[in-house]
């Protein structure tokens, strides 16, 4: 990992889509709490809350929602010099509804500002000034331009010694499975850290078993560390030498909207703060569990004090 020296301004630079969130607080009732979302944006905020230095790269509309997102990032101490304001389109948003089968998402993002990302927006050099670049399957899927931007950012990262973190975050409403599988396979071969979930990889690999899934990921060309997320069951850490099941922490979950993103951001933060991979995954598991205790992707993200207290309590 790139050392934290004078040339490294950030620990984590996230690239992707920031969104406005409307989260249903009473199942079946038309009552929604306005918040914020967007997987890589959530992850960077989680990383900064855990003590990392973060920047975010995206496009937002020149509208009230876009300004709210910029204000949020600044309030969370996330650098916004990589945020482009697009005067010609809107900021994307989504609704979360809760029911017996879990949470259901509905999006308005078809021609949003984030979908208009282009590689030219990387000219500021923030990727090269970071220890990790964090991207996702959603960053790759929202448009051809965004996909090109992600791969351009990965190329810049690899040239600069910035490590690449990739979260699978498969959304089949955004692209066909065959295209998703092909592009994710290409991207995971370039990642130093791959963060798939079993829910995603069931579709991609056809396997239900975590260890068969990890075998598939390695055969597909993954060369770095893999942390396979199992939801409330925890995660399996595959460092290329051994595989370790890290159990989850039982909680009375209210809303798991941002749990995977919290896991990613917390893991990256702890690595940058000096934890080994196993300790970082244990920490991230607990942080992700705590993030499900409130509504929304961002508001319930825990503080280090909350995570450390939960770890101490067992």
C-alpha positions as CSV (number, residue, x, y, z in Angstrom):
1,X,0.0,0.0,0.0
2,X,1.2,3.5,-0.8
3,X,2.7,5.1,2.3
4,X,1.0,8.2,3.9
5,X,3.6,10.8,2.9
6,X,3.5,14.4,1.8
7,X,2.5,13.4,-1.7
8,X,-0.5,11.4,-0.5
9,X,-3.4,13.7,0.4
10,X,-6.1,11.1,0.9
11,X,-6.5,7.6,2.2
12,X,-9.6,6.8,0.1
13,X,-10.8,8.4,-3.1
14,X,-14.3,7.1,-4.1
15,X,-15.6,7.4,-7.6
16,X,-19.2,6.9,-8.6
17,X,-22.7,8.1,-8.0
18,X,-24.0,10.2,-5.1
19,X,-27.8,10.1,-4.7
20,X,-30.6,11.6,-2.7
21,X,-32.5,9.0,-0.7
22,X,-36.1,8.8,0.4
23,X,-36.4,5.9,2.9
24,X,-39.8,4.5,4.0
25,X,-40.0,4.7,7.8
26,X,-43.3,2.8,8.2
27,X,-43.8,-0.3,5.9
28,X,-46.9,0.2,3.7
29,X,-47.2,3.9,4.6
30,X,-46.3,6.9,2.3
31,X,-43.9,8.4,4.8
32,X,-40.3,8.8,3.7
33,X,-37.3,10.2,5.4
34,X,-35.0,12.2,3.1
35,X,-31.3,11.2,3.3
36,X,-28.4,10.5,1.1
37,X,-27.0,7.4,-0.7
38,X,-24.8,6.1,-3.5
39,X,-22.6,3.1,-2.7
40,X,-19.1,4.6,-3.1
41,X,-20.2,7.9,-1.6
42,X,-21.5,6.0,1.5
43,X,-18.3,4.1,1.7
44,X,-16.1,7.2,1.6
45,X,-18.2,8.9,4.3
46,X,-17.9,5.7,6.4
47,X,-14.1,5.7,5.9
48,X,-13.8,9.3,7.0
49,X,-16.0,8.7,10.1
50,X,-13.6,6.0,11.1
51,X,-10.6,8.3,10.9
52,X,-9.5,8.2,7.2
53,X,-8.9,11.1,4.9
54,X,-11.3,10.9,2.0
55,X,-12.2,12.5,-1.3
56,X,-15.1,11.9,-3.6
57,X,-15.3,12.1,-7.4
58,X,-18.7,12.5,-9.1
59,X,-21.0,14.7,-11.0
60,X,-24.2,16.3,-9.5
61,X,-26.9,18.4,-11.0
62,X,-27.0,22.2,-10.5
63,X,-30.0,21.8,-8.4
64,X,-31.1,21.8,-4.7
65,X,-30.3,18.1,-4.3
66,X,-26.9,18.4,-5.9
67,X,-26.1,21.3,-3.5
68,X,-27.3,19.2,-0.5
69,X,-24.9,16.4,-1.5
70,X,-21.9,18.8,-1.7
71,X,-22.9,20.3,1.7
72,X,-23.1,16.8,3.1
73,X,-19.7,15.8,1.9
74,X,-18.2,19.0,3.3
75,X,-19.9,18.5,6.6
76,X,-18.5,14.9,6.7
77,X,-15.0,16.3,6.0
78,X,-14.8,14.7,2.6
79,X,-12.9,16.6,-0.1
80,X,-15.2,17.9,-2.9
81,X,-12.6,19.2,-5.4
82,X,-13.4,16.2,-7.6
83,X,-17.2,16.9,-7.7
84,X,-18.3,18.4,-11.0
85,X,-21.6,20.4,-11.1
86,X,-23.5,19.8,-14.3
87,X,-25.9,22.7,-15.2
88,X,-27.7,20.7,-17.9
89,X,-29.2,17.8,-16.0
90,X,-30.4,16.6,-12.6
91,X,-29.1,14.8,-9.5
92,X,-30.3,11.2,-9.2
93,X,-32.5,9.9,-6.4
94,X,-34.0,6.7,-5.1
95,X,-36.8,5.4,-2.8
96,X,-36.4,2.6,-0.3
97,X,-39.5,0.6,0.7
98,X,-39.5,-2.1,3.4
99,X,-41.5,-5.3,3.5
100,X,-41.4,-9.0,4.4
101,X,-38.7,-9.7,1.7
102,X,-36.4,-6.9,2.9
103,X,-35.8,-3.5,1.2
104,X,-36.8,-2.7,-2.3
105,X,-35.2,0.2,-4.3
106,X,-36.8,2.4,-7.0
107,X,-34.5,4.8,-8.8
108,X,-34.7,8.0,-10.9
109,X,-31.2,8.2,-12.5
110,X,-31.6,7.5,-16.3
111,X,-29.8,10.7,-17.5
112,X,-28.5,12.0,-14.2
113,X,-25.4,14.0,-13.8
114,X,-23.5,11.0,-12.5
115,X,-24.4,9.0,-15.6
116,X,-22.6,11.7,-17.6
117,X,-19.2,11.1,-16.1
118,X,-16.2,11.1,-18.5
119,X,-12.5,10.2,-18.0
120,X,-11.6,13.9,-18.5
121,X,-13.0,14.6,-15.0
122,X,-9.9,12.7,-13.6
123,X,-7.4,15.4,-14.7
124,X,-7.2,16.9,-11.2
125,X,-5.1,14.0,-10.1
126,X,-7.0,13.0,-7.0
127,X,-6.7,9.3,-7.8
128,X,-2.9,9.6,-7.9
129,X,-2.9,11.4,-4.5
130,X,-4.7,8.7,-2.7
131,X,-3.8,5.4,-1.1
132,X,-6.9,3.6,-2.3
133,X,-9.3,4.2,-5.2
134,X,-12.8,2.8,-4.3
135,X,-15.2,1.9,-7.2
136,X,-18.1,-0.5,-7.6
137,X,-20.3,-2.4,-10.0
138,X,-22.8,0.4,-9.9
139,X,-20.0,2.9,-10.9
140,X,-19.4,0.6,-13.9
141,X,-23.1,0.1,-14.8
142,X,-24.8,3.4,-14.8
143,X,-23.6,4.4,-18.3
144,X,-20.9,3.7,-20.9
145,X,-19.2,6.9,-20.0
146,X,-19.1,6.1,-16.3
147,X,-17.7,2.6,-17.1
148,X,-15.0,4.2,-19.2
149,X,-14.2,6.7,-16.3
150,X,-13.9,3.8,-13.8
151,X,-11.4,1.9,-16.0
152,X,-9.5,5.2,-16.7
153,X,-9.3,5.8,-13.0
154,X,-8.1,2.3,-12.4
155,X,-5.3,2.8,-15.0
156,X,-4.3,6.0,-13.3
157,X,-4.3,4.3,-9.9
158,X,-2.1,1.4,-11.0
159,X,0.4,3.7,-12.6
160,X,0.6,5.8,-9.4
161,X,0.8,3.0,-6.9
162,X,-2.7,3.7,-5.6
163,X,-4.4,0.5,-4.6
164,X,-7.8,-0.3,-6.2
165,X,-10.8,-1.4,-4.1
166,X,-13.8,-2.9,-6.0
167,X,-17.2,-3.6,-4.5
168,X,-19.3,-5.9,-6.7
169,X,-22.6,-4.2,-6.0
170,X,-24.5,-5.9,-8.8
171,X,-27.7,-4.2,-9.9
172,X,-29.3,-6.2,-12.7
173,X,-31.8,-3.5,-13.5
174,X,-28.8,-1.5,-14.7
175,X,-27.3,-4.0,-17.1
176,X,-27.8,-7.6,-18.4
177,X,-26.2,-10.3,-16.4
178,X,-23.8,-11.4,-19.2
179,X,-22.4,-7.9,-19.6
180,X,-22.2,-7.5,-15.8
181,X,-20.3,-10.7,-15.5
182,X,-17.8,-9.9,-18.2
183,X,-17.1,-6.4,-17.0
184,X,-16.8,-7.4,-13.3
185,X,-14.4,-10.1,-14.3
186,X,-12.2,-7.6,-16.1
187,X,-12.3,-5.2,-13.2
188,X,-11.7,-7.7,-10.5
189,X,-8.5,-8.8,-12.2
190,X,-7.2,-5.2,-11.7
191,X,-8.3,-4.9,-8.1
192,X,-6.0,-5.1,-5.0
193,X,-9.1,-5.6,-2.9
194,X,-12.3,-7.2,-4.1
195,X,-15.5,-6.9,-2.0
196,X,-18.2,-9.1,-3.4
197,X,-21.3,-10.2,-1.6
198,X,-22.8,-13.6,-1.8
199,X,-26.1,-12.1,-2.9
200,X,-24.3,-10.7,-6.0
201,X,-22.1,-13.6,-6.7
202,X,-24.9,-16.2,-6.7
203,X,-26.0,-14.5,-9.9
204,X,-22.5,-14.2,-11.3
205,X,-21.1,-17.6,-10.5
206,X,-24.1,-19.8,-10.0
207,X,-22.7,-21.1,-6.7
208,X,-24.5,-21.0,-3.3
209,X,-21.4,-22.0,-1.3
210,X,-19.0,-19.2,-0.2
211,X,-15.9,-21.3,-0.7
212,X,-16.9,-22.5,-4.2
213,X,-17.6,-18.8,-4.9
214,X,-14.1,-17.8,-3.8
215,X,-12.7,-20.6,-6.0
216,X,-14.6,-19.1,-9.0
217,X,-13.3,-15.6,-8.1
218,X,-9.7,-16.8,-8.0
219,X,-10.1,-18.7,-11.3
220,X,-11.6,-15.5,-12.8
221,X,-8.2,-13.8,-12.2
222,X,-8.5,-12.1,-8.8
223,X,-5.0,-11.4,-7.7
224,X,-5.5,-9.4,-4.5
225,X,-7.3,-9.8,-1.2
226,X,-11.0,-10.9,-1.3
227,X,-13.5,-10.2,1.5
228,X,-16.7,-12.1,0.6
229,X,-19.6,-10.5,2.4
230,X,-22.2,-12.9,3.9
231,X,-24.6,-10.3,5.3
232,X,-25.5,-11.0,8.9
233,X,-23.3,-14.1,8.8
234,X,-20.2,-12.0,8.5
235,X,-17.5,-12.3,5.9
236,X,-14.8,-14.7,4.6
237,X,-11.4,-13.2,4.2
238,X,-9.3,-14.7,1.4
239,X,-5.8,-13.2,1.4
240,X,-4.5,-15.5,-1.3
241,X,-2.9,-17.9,1.2
242,X,-5.7,-18.8,3.6
243,X,-9.4,-18.3,4.1
244,X,-10.9,-17.2,7.4
245,X,-14.6,-16.9,8.3
246,X,-15.2,-13.8,10.4
247,X,-18.6,-14.1,12.0
248,X,-21.1,-11.2,12.0
249,X,-22.4,-9.5,15.1
250,X,-26.1,-10.1,15.9
251,X,-28.1,-6.9,16.0
252,X,-31.8,-5.9,15.8
253,X,-31.5,-4.5,12.3
254,X,-33.9,-1.8,11.2
255,X,-32.5,-1.0,7.7
256,X,-29.5,-2.6,6.0
257,X,-29.5,-0.1,3.1
258,X,-25.9,1.0,3.6
259,X,-24.4,-2.0,5.5
260,X,-22.2,-3.2,2.7
261,X,-20.9,0.3,2.0
262,X,-20.2,0.8,5.7
263,X,-18.2,-2.5,5.7
264,X,-16.1,-1.3,2.7
265,X,-15.4,2.1,4.0
266,X,-14.6,0.9,7.5
267,X,-12.3,-1.9,6.2
268,X,-10.4,0.6,4.0
269,X,-10.0,3.1,6.9
270,X,-8.7,0.5,9.3
271,X,-6.2,-0.8,6.8
272,X,-4.9,2.8,6.3
273,X,-4.8,3.2,10.1
274,X,-2.5,0.2,10.4
275,X,-4.7,-2.9,11.0
276,X,-3.9,-6.2,9.4
277,X,-6.5,-7.6,7.1
278,X,-8.1,-9.9,9.7
279,X,-8.4,-7.1,12.3
280,X,-9.8,-4.7,9.7
281,X,-12.5,-7.2,8.6
282,X,-13.5,-7.8,12.2
283,X,-13.8,-4.1,12.8
284,X,-15.7,-3.7,9.5
285,X,-18.2,-6.4,10.4
286,X,-19.1,-4.7,13.7
287,X,-19.4,-1.3,12.0
288,X,-21.6,-2.7,9.3
289,X,-23.9,-4.3,11.9
290,X,-24.2,-1.0,13.8
291,X,-25.1,0.8,10.6
292,X,-28.3,-1.2,10.4
293,X,-29.7,0.2,13.6
294,X,-31.3,3.3,12.0
295,X,-32.9,4.3,8.7
296,X,-30.8,5.4,5.7
297,X,-27.5,4.8,4.2
298,X,-25.5,7.6,5.8
299,X,-27.2,8.8,9.0
300,X,-26.7,5.6,11.0
301,X,-23.0,5.1,10.0
302,X,-21.2,4.6,13.4
303,X,-18.4,6.5,15.0
304,X,-15.1,4.8,16.0
305,X,-16.2,5.1,19.7
306,X,-19.4,3.1,19.0
307,X,-17.5,0.4,17.0
308,X,-14.8,0.1,19.6
309,X,-17.3,-0.1,22.4
310,X,-19.2,-2.9,20.6
311,X,-15.9,-4.8,19.9
312,X,-15.0,-4.5,23.6
313,X,-18.4,-5.8,24.6
314,X,-18.0,-8.9,22.4
